[in-house]
Structures are given as structure tokens and as C-alpha cells.
Amino acid sequence: MKTMYKTLLALVITGLFMALQAQAQVGIGTTTPDASAQLEIQSTSKGLLIPRVTSTASVTSPAKGLIVYQTGGTEGFYYNSGTPGSPDWKMLSTGGGSGSALSYGYAANTSGSIIAVVLGGTEIPLPNAQNFSSVITNGANTNFVISTTGTYRLAYSVNLTAALLVGARLLIDGTANVASTINPASSQSHFAAETVVTLAAGTTISLQLFGLLGAATLQTGNGASLTIQQLN
């Protein structure tokens, strides 16, 4: 009995020691992870597979710093430099190019605004969390003008407090962009789309709700957002 007690005690102590070690650091493919790393992975024939999504817009309340690989639209690694309530997805640079700065713009509506939608469409004001580089907005924060000709990734999301028979789309110089249009085929409260287009300097971009004659209330904190990202 005494021997069994000592054996059980030794097993308990060993288990506690291993648990403490596991909580401190994790090594995969190594029993001695680097002291500066919470997680170290070693392999000579395998890699690390980051989660893949069709669109960054499909990630709900992404944490700041979250990284995913987008398989739709412009493929690549993206990270959220914003907040869970106001995501700001940016594509990781490939390190190429001439080194000149690319245009970028992000704007949101986080105040729970009520949008008076008309059948032909009403532009959504985006006065919050603005982050611009060579993108200019008008006084109403509904039109965004790019300053450099190039290929752009345009992405938006709209979240309403209630499902409505309404559509969402981007306007480019006042004309509806077909690739980004979500028609009011059924009542819904969440809209998200993106497209890649070639735009000339001076082009105006706006986000619009359409197809409803009535009021649409944006969610507080995560009502609407627009990302304008020059790719080249």
C-alpha cells in the first residue's frame, strides 16, 4: 500500500509539472521552444496553414491582428488592423514594386444612423474611423475620391438592426457597380461584397442602399464600412 501511494504521488507531481510546462510554452516538432516564443513550430518538410476564407467580410468581429488567407477576389494574406467592431483589413505586402506609397482609404458608420432609403438609392455617410492615404472625402462623408490611377480592391459591409427588403451596392462615378451589387431579392440585415476594378485618378466611390422606400437603421458599432485599397 505504501509503495502504491508513493507511485501515485509521483505520477501526480509529474502530471502537474508537465501541465505547468505546457502552459508556459508550446513546442511542435521540438521539445525546447525558443525562450522568446509562446509557440514554436519546427519542420523540414511541412508548413503552417493559415485559415482560408472566401472573403474577409465573412469573418465576424475579427480580433485586431487576426490573419487569414482570402481565396476570393484578390487572393492573399490579410490582417485586421482595426477593431472587432470596425474591421480594417489590409493585404500583407509582397515586398515588390518601386517603393512608392499606394492609395488607401477606410471609413465607417458606427453611430447607428437611420438611413432614409429611396427606391433609386441613398448614399450611406461614413464619418467614423476614417483612415486615408491619397483618398479625399466630401463634407457629407458619402463620396470618396481617389487621387492615383491604378487597380483597386473595393470592399464594403452593411449591418442593419432588422431584416429589410433592401439592396446594397457601390457607386463608381455615380454608376452602380454590378459586381458589388446585392439586389433586394429577400429580406436581410447583413450585406458584404468586394470587387477589383481599374480606376482613374479623380474617380468617386460611394456606398448605397437602394430598392426600399422607408427607413433602415444601421447597427451601432458595426453599421457600415468601406475599404479602398490600391493594389498597383
Secondary structure, DSSP 8 states (H G I E B T S, - for coil): -HHHHHHHHHHHHHHHHHHHHHHH-EEES-SS--TT-SEEE--SS------EES-GGGSSS--TT-EEEE-SSS-EEEEE-S-SSS--EEE---S-S-S----EEEEEEEE--EEEE-TT-EE----EEEEEESEEE-TTS--EEE-S-EEEEEEEEEEEEEEES-EEEEEETTEE-GGG-B--SS-EEEEEEEEEEEE-TT-EEEEEEES-SEEEEB-EEEEEEEEEEE--
